[in-house]
């Protein structure tokens, strides 16, 4: 019993981390601060600056948090044998996904109410949005879910090089998806279709942008899995958690594309 308590104390220190606080501040700059600066105070340059600060803080916090976890795993490799610890890691990701799902549901419910109560749809000022683009994006994102699954399979067979190959391909597909999204947003804004054009534009950029931010975070998490893997260090629990997150992002996209683009 004393040995188990000593072991618990030995692993307790790593749980104290500054990165969750940094992430919270980053989210504040990404969301409320930039939103208020743009829509309430009409300060677009300050809003862009706030977004930039938020992105930097978010990426740093994710990288730092994951680095601490990987370092702890390497210093205490026997922790991998504790099923409870692995289970907690996956349970934490599942709880996080439930929380994110609730946020997406709130977005969609607001959109549904607006859509159903609006006398005409789409509202005046809405340009023609090509349907080919979201179809291509869907194929790309679904393909990325397949590739990360294949990467997990390679990892389960202790094929590190195969895992890295499929992981890199997943990241390329995710980056292409994100790039197409940014290109579409830029094109629409160039036509005068912005956040303020009408209620549909507000919903369009809010929901697709929120989903895009999840793709961006997923790419960051993949990068944090790739770098240690290149040096022979792979945390299977972390990879599994990121894979679950990416499948969630994929599933949410089906709701985005069906409701925002095709309805």
C-alpha positions as CSV (number, residue, x, y, z in Angstrom):
1,X,0.0,0.0,0.0
2,X,2.8,2.4,0.9
3,X,4.5,1.6,-2.4
4,X,1.3,2.5,-4.3
5,X,0.9,5.8,-2.4
6,X,4.6,6.6,-3.1
7,X,4.1,5.8,-6.8
8,X,1.0,8.1,-6.9
9,X,2.9,10.9,-5.3
10,X,5.8,10.5,-7.7
11,X,3.4,11.0,-10.7
12,X,1.3,13.8,-9.1
13,X,3.7,16.7,-9.9
14,X,3.2,16.6,-13.6
15,X,-0.5,17.3,-13.2
16,X,0.3,20.9,-12.3
17,X,0.6,22.8,-15.6
18,X,0.4,26.4,-16.8
19,X,-0.8,25.4,-20.2
20,X,-4.6,25.1,-19.5
21,X,-4.5,28.7,-18.3
22,X,-2.6,29.8,-21.5
23,X,-5.2,27.9,-23.6
24,X,-8.0,29.6,-21.8
25,X,-6.5,33.0,-22.5
26,X,-5.9,32.1,-26.1
27,X,-9.6,31.1,-26.5
28,X,-10.6,34.5,-25.0
29,X,-8.6,36.3,-27.7
30,X,-9.9,33.9,-30.4
31,X,-13.5,34.3,-29.5
32,X,-15.0,37.0,-27.2
33,X,-12.2,39.6,-27.6
34,X,-12.0,39.4,-31.4
35,X,-15.8,39.2,-31.8
36,X,-16.4,42.2,-29.6
37,X,-13.6,44.3,-31.3
38,X,-15.1,43.6,-34.7
39,X,-18.8,43.6,-34.2
40,X,-19.2,45.9,-31.1
41,X,-16.4,48.4,-31.2
42,X,-15.9,48.3,-35.0
43,X,-12.1,47.8,-34.8
44,X,-11.2,45.3,-37.5
45,X,-7.4,45.7,-37.2
46,X,-7.6,45.1,-33.5
47,X,-9.8,42.2,-34.1
48,X,-7.3,40.7,-36.5
49,X,-4.5,41.3,-33.9
50,X,-6.6,39.6,-31.3
51,X,-7.2,36.6,-33.6
52,X,-3.4,36.4,-34.2
53,X,-2.6,36.5,-30.5
54,X,-5.3,33.9,-29.9
55,X,-3.9,31.5,-32.5
56,X,-0.3,31.8,-31.2
57,X,-1.4,31.2,-27.6
58,X,-3.6,28.3,-28.6
59,X,-0.9,26.6,-30.6
60,X,1.7,27.2,-27.8
61,X,-0.6,25.8,-25.1
62,X,-1.4,22.7,-27.1
63,X,2.3,22.1,-27.9
64,X,3.4,22.7,-24.3
65,X,0.7,20.6,-22.8
66,X,1.4,17.7,-25.1
67,X,5.1,18.0,-24.5
68,X,4.6,17.7,-20.8
69,X,2.5,14.6,-21.3
70,X,5.0,13.0,-23.6
71,X,7.9,13.8,-21.3
72,X,6.1,12.3,-18.4
73,X,5.4,9.1,-20.4
74,X,9.1,8.8,-21.3
75,X,10.3,9.4,-17.7
76,X,7.7,6.9,-16.3
77,X,7.3,4.3,-19.0
78,X,5.6,1.9,-16.6
79,X,2.6,4.2,-16.6
80,X,1.7,2.7,-20.0
81,X,0.9,-0.5,-18.3
82,X,-1.7,1.0,-16.1
83,X,-5.0,0.6,-17.9
84,X,-6.7,3.1,-15.6
85,X,-4.4,5.9,-16.8
86,X,-5.0,5.0,-20.5
87,X,-8.7,4.9,-19.8
88,X,-8.7,8.3,-18.2
89,X,-6.9,9.8,-21.2
90,X,-9.6,8.5,-23.6
91,X,-12.4,9.4,-21.2
92,X,-11.1,12.9,-21.0
93,X,-11.2,13.2,-24.8
94,X,-14.7,11.8,-25.0
95,X,-15.9,14.3,-22.4
96,X,-14.2,17.1,-24.4
97,X,-16.0,15.9,-27.5
98,X,-19.4,15.9,-25.8
99,X,-18.8,19.5,-24.7
100,X,-17.8,20.5,-28.2
101,X,-20.8,18.7,-29.6
102,X,-23.1,20.8,-27.3
103,X,-21.5,24.0,-28.8
104,X,-22.2,22.8,-32.3
105,X,-25.7,21.9,-31.4
106,X,-26.3,25.4,-30.1
107,X,-25.0,26.8,-33.4
108,X,-27.3,24.5,-35.4
109,X,-30.4,25.1,-33.3
110,X,-30.0,28.9,-33.7
111,X,-29.5,28.4,-37.5
112,X,-32.6,26.1,-37.7
113,X,-34.8,28.6,-35.8
114,X,-33.6,31.5,-38.0
115,X,-34.0,29.4,-41.2
116,X,-37.5,28.2,-40.4
117,X,-38.9,31.5,-39.3
118,X,-37.4,33.5,-42.2
119,X,-40.0,34.4,-44.8
120,X,-37.5,34.2,-47.7
121,X,-34.3,32.2,-47.9
122,X,-31.5,32.9,-48.7
123,X,-31.8,36.6,-47.6
124,X,-31.1,39.4,-50.0
125,X,-27.4,39.9,-50.7
126,X,-26.4,36.3,-50.7
127,X,-24.3,35.4,-53.7
128,X,-24.4,32.1,-55.5
129,X,-22.3,29.5,-53.6
130,X,-20.8,26.7,-55.7
131,X,-21.9,23.2,-54.5
132,X,-18.9,21.5,-56.1
133,X,-16.5,23.0,-53.5
134,X,-18.2,21.4,-50.4
135,X,-18.5,18.1,-52.2
136,X,-14.7,18.1,-52.8
137,X,-14.1,19.1,-49.2
138,X,-16.3,16.3,-48.0
139,X,-14.3,13.7,-50.1
140,X,-11.1,15.1,-48.7
141,X,-12.1,15.1,-45.1
142,X,-13.6,11.6,-45.3
143,X,-10.4,10.4,-46.9
144,X,-8.4,11.9,-44.0
145,X,-10.5,9.8,-41.5
146,X,-9.6,6.7,-43.5
147,X,-5.9,7.5,-43.6
148,X,-5.7,8.2,-39.8
149,X,-7.5,4.9,-39.2
150,X,-4.9,3.1,-41.4
151,X,-2.2,4.9,-39.5
152,X,-3.6,3.6,-36.2
153,X,-3.6,0.1,-37.7
154,X,0.0,0.4,-38.6
155,X,0.8,1.6,-35.1
156,X,-1.0,-1.3,-33.5
157,X,1.3,-3.6,-35.5
158,X,4.3,-1.6,-34.3
159,X,5.0,-0.3,-37.8
160,X,6.2,3.2,-36.9
161,X,7.3,4.1,-40.4
162,X,3.9,3.1,-41.8
163,X,2.2,5.1,-39.0
164,X,4.2,8.2,-39.9
165,X,3.4,7.8,-43.6
166,X,-0.4,7.7,-43.0
167,X,-0.2,10.4,-40.4
168,X,1.6,12.8,-42.8
169,X,-1.0,12.0,-45.5
170,X,-3.8,12.7,-43.0
171,X,-2.2,16.1,-42.2
172,X,-1.8,16.9,-45.9
173,X,-5.5,16.2,-46.5
174,X,-6.5,18.2,-43.5
175,X,-4.3,21.1,-44.6
176,X,-5.8,21.0,-48.1
177,X,-9.3,21.0,-46.6
178,X,-8.5,24.0,-44.4
179,X,-6.9,25.8,-47.3
180,X,-10.0,25.3,-49.5
181,X,-12.1,26.7,-46.7
182,X,-9.9,29.8,-46.4
183,X,-9.9,30.3,-50.1
184,X,-13.7,30.0,-50.2
185,X,-14.1,32.5,-47.3
186,X,-11.7,34.9,-49.1
187,X,-13.6,34.6,-52.4
188,X,-17.0,35.3,-50.8
189,X,-15.7,38.2,-48.8
190,X,-14.2,39.6,-52.0
191,X,-17.8,39.6,-53.4
192,X,-19.0,41.6,-50.5
193,X,-20.4,38.6,-48.6
194,X,-19.1,39.2,-45.1
195,X,-20.2,38.5,-41.5
196,X,-22.5,41.6,-41.6
197,X,-24.2,41.0,-45.0
198,X,-27.3,39.3,-43.6
199,X,-28.3,36.6,-41.1
200,X,-27.2,33.8,-43.4
201,X,-23.7,35.2,-43.8
202,X,-23.4,35.5,-40.0
203,X,-24.5,31.8,-39.6
204,X,-22.3,30.7,-42.6
205,X,-19.1,32.2,-41.3
206,X,-19.8,31.4,-37.7
207,X,-20.5,27.7,-38.2
208,X,-18.0,27.0,-41.0
209,X,-15.4,29.1,-39.1
210,X,-16.0,27.2,-35.9
211,X,-15.6,23.9,-37.7
212,X,-12.5,25.2,-39.4
213,X,-11.0,26.1,-36.0
214,X,-11.4,22.5,-35.0
215,X,-9.6,21.3,-38.1
216,X,-6.8,23.7,-37.3
217,X,-6.5,22.4,-33.7
218,X,-6.6,18.8,-35.0
219,X,-3.7,19.6,-37.4
220,X,-1.8,21.0,-34.4
221,X,-2.4,17.8,-32.4
222,X,-1.3,15.7,-35.3
223,X,1.9,17.7,-35.5
224,X,2.5,17.1,-31.8
225,X,2.1,13.3,-32.5
226,X,4.3,13.4,-35.6
227,X,7.4,15.1,-34.1
228,X,8.0,12.6,-31.3
229,X,7.2,9.7,-33.7
230,X,10.0,10.9,-36.0
231,X,12.4,10.4,-33.0
232,X,10.9,7.0,-32.2
233,X,8.6,8.1,-29.4
234,X,4.9,7.3,-29.9
235,X,2.2,7.6,-27.3
236,X,-0.5,5.3,-28.5
237,X,-3.1,6.7,-26.1
238,X,-2.6,10.2,-27.4
239,X,-2.8,9.0,-31.0
240,X,-6.0,7.2,-30.2
241,X,-7.4,10.3,-28.5
242,X,-6.5,12.6,-31.5
243,X,-7.9,10.0,-33.9
244,X,-11.3,10.1,-32.0
245,X,-11.2,13.9,-32.1
246,X,-10.6,13.9,-35.9
247,X,-13.4,11.5,-36.6
248,X,-15.7,13.8,-34.6
249,X,-14.6,16.7,-36.7
250,X,-15.4,14.6,-39.8
251,X,-18.9,13.7,-38.5
252,X,-19.7,17.3,-37.7
253,X,-18.8,18.3,-41.2
254,X,-21.6,16.2,-42.6
255,X,-24.0,18.4,-40.6
256,X,-22.3,21.5,-41.7
257,X,-22.4,20.7,-45.4
258,X,-25.9,19.3,-45.4
259,X,-27.4,22.2,-43.4
260,X,-25.4,25.2,-44.4
261,X,-24.7,24.4,-48.1
262,X,-27.5,22.1,-49.3
263,X,-30.5,23.1,-47.3
